[in-house]
Amino acid sequence: MPNPERNTYQPDQLLAGDFPIIKRSGAIAAGQVLARGAVLGEVTATGEYKLSASAASDGSEAPAVILDVAIDTTGGALPGVLMLTGEVLGSELQLGAGHTIASVTKALRPLSLFVR
């Protein structure tokens, strides 16, 4: 009889509670390598999402969504899975330049994205 295969359970590290999660697809701007949990802002001119940086002036400076699946857009813009609502762990977020956990918590709360 062969030995059984062992697997290790790795619980979800991004989600933090029972608040309803709503996801949708959105265009992720080219030239980025983003981890799950990246805090994204929407570029006003194109409607594409990119890592939100507080010094940006293209609309993406305002955190709007959280990326739910890691993505590499170095070859061009791609569709990505975006979290519109839910509860997430602040320690699992990828933040852009100039943002802190406190600043994204404040910006995302009115959008029903809660950071713990």
C-alpha positions as CSV (number, residue, x, y, z in Angstrom):
1,M,0.0,0.0,0.0
2,P,1.6,3.4,-1.0
3,N,2.1,6.1,1.5
4,P,-0.6,8.7,1.5
5,E,0.2,12.1,0.1
6,R,0.5,14.9,2.6
7,N,-0.9,18.3,1.8
8,T,-0.7,21.5,3.8
9,Y,-3.7,23.7,4.2
10,Q,-3.0,27.4,3.7
11,P,-5.9,29.6,4.8
12,D,-6.8,32.7,2.9
13,Q,-4.6,35.5,4.2
14,L,-6.2,38.5,2.5
15,L,-9.9,38.2,3.7
16,A,-10.6,39.2,7.2
17,G,-14.3,38.9,7.9
18,D,-17.9,38.1,7.0
19,F,-18.8,41.3,5.1
20,P,-20.2,40.4,1.7
21,I,-17.5,40.3,-1.1
22,I,-18.4,41.7,-4.5
23,K,-15.9,41.2,-7.3
24,R,-15.8,42.3,-10.9
25,S,-13.4,42.3,-13.8
26,G,-11.5,45.4,-14.7
27,A,-8.7,46.5,-17.0
28,I,-5.3,46.6,-15.2
29,A,-2.9,49.1,-16.8
30,A,0.3,47.9,-18.5
31,G,3.7,47.9,-17.0
32,Q,3.0,46.5,-13.5
33,V,3.6,43.4,-11.5
34,L,1.0,43.4,-8.8
35,A,0.4,41.0,-5.9
36,R,-3.0,39.9,-4.6
37,G,-4.1,42.6,-2.2
38,A,-2.7,45.6,-4.3
39,V,-4.6,48.8,-3.6
40,L,-5.5,50.2,-7.0
41,G,-6.8,53.5,-8.2
42,E,-8.7,54.2,-11.5
43,V,-7.0,56.3,-14.2
44,T,-9.7,58.8,-15.2
45,A,-8.7,59.1,-18.8
46,T,-8.6,55.3,-19.6
47,G,-10.7,53.6,-16.9
48,E,-7.8,51.3,-16.3
49,Y,-6.6,50.5,-12.8
50,K,-3.0,50.9,-11.5
51,L,-1.3,50.8,-8.1
52,S,-2.5,53.8,-6.3
53,A,0.2,56.3,-5.4
54,S,-0.7,59.4,-3.4
55,A,1.4,61.8,-5.6
56,A,-0.3,60.7,-8.9
57,S,-2.5,63.2,-10.7
58,D,-4.3,61.0,-13.1
59,G,-7.1,59.9,-10.8
60,S,-5.3,56.8,-9.5
61,E,-4.2,58.7,-6.4
62,A,-7.5,57.8,-4.8
63,P,-7.7,54.1,-3.7
64,A,-10.8,52.5,-5.3
65,V,-10.5,48.7,-5.4
66,I,-8.3,45.8,-4.2
67,L,-6.8,43.3,-6.6
68,D,-8.0,39.8,-5.8
69,V,-5.6,37.8,-8.0
70,A,-1.9,38.6,-8.7
71,I,-1.2,39.8,-12.2
72,D,1.8,40.7,-14.4
73,T,0.9,43.4,-17.1
74,T,4.5,44.0,-18.3
75,G,3.4,42.8,-21.7
76,G,0.3,45.0,-21.9
77,A,-2.9,45.8,-20.1
78,L,-4.9,42.7,-19.0
79,P,-8.3,42.1,-17.3
80,G,-8.0,41.4,-13.6
81,V,-10.3,40.4,-10.7
82,L,-11.1,43.4,-8.5
83,M,-12.7,43.4,-5.0
84,L,-15.4,46.1,-4.7
85,T,-16.5,45.3,-1.2
86,G,-15.3,43.1,1.7
87,E,-13.0,43.0,4.7
88,V,-9.3,42.6,4.3
89,L,-6.2,42.4,6.5
90,G,-4.0,45.5,6.3
91,S,-0.9,43.4,6.6
92,E,-1.7,41.7,3.3
93,L,-2.1,44.9,1.2
94,Q,0.4,46.1,-1.4
95,L,0.5,49.9,-1.1
96,G,1.8,52.4,-3.6
97,A,4.2,55.2,-2.8
98,G,2.9,57.7,-0.2
99,H,0.1,55.5,1.1
100,T,-0.2,54.1,4.6
101,I,-2.6,51.6,6.1
102,A,-4.3,54.5,7.8
103,S,-4.7,56.5,4.5
104,V,-6.1,53.6,2.5
105,T,-8.4,52.5,5.4
106,K,-9.9,56.0,5.4
107,A,-10.3,56.1,1.6
108,L,-11.7,52.6,1.2
109,R,-14.2,52.6,4.1
110,P,-16.9,54.7,2.2
111,L,-16.6,52.2,-0.6
112,S,-17.5,49.3,1.7
113,L,-13.9,47.9,1.7
114,F,-12.9,47.6,5.3
115,V,-9.3,47.2,6.4
116,R,-8.5,45.5,9.7
